[in-house]
Amino acid sequence: MDLRREAVRLRDELQATLHVPAKIRWGGFGELTVTVDGRAVFSKRQVGRVPEPGEIVRLVQSAR
């Protein structure tokens, strides 16, 4: 899986669905962590997979 492509897809999904600015910060070793207001709402390292389409939007909405 191309993690960079996945990160761009997630950024675009957040911006289009929630109308919030989203940035990509590259971590090492294939890490992918999504933070909202300084809190991690998803961590690939913790769950062992990339998020499903729509999953991050749901997590961000519930974190607000």
C-alpha positions, 0 to 999 in steps of 0.5 A: 500500500502506498501510504503517501497516497493514502495520507493525501486521500485522507487529507482531501476527505477531511477538507471536502467533508468537514471543511477544515484545513488538514495537513500531512506530516510525514513520520518514519516507519510508515506511521500514520497518526491523525490528530485533532486539536492536539489529540490523536484520534487515529494511530496506525501504529496502535490499530495496525492498519490504515483507516477505512474510507470515512472512518477518520471523518467519523472519528473527527466528528465524534472528537469535536 
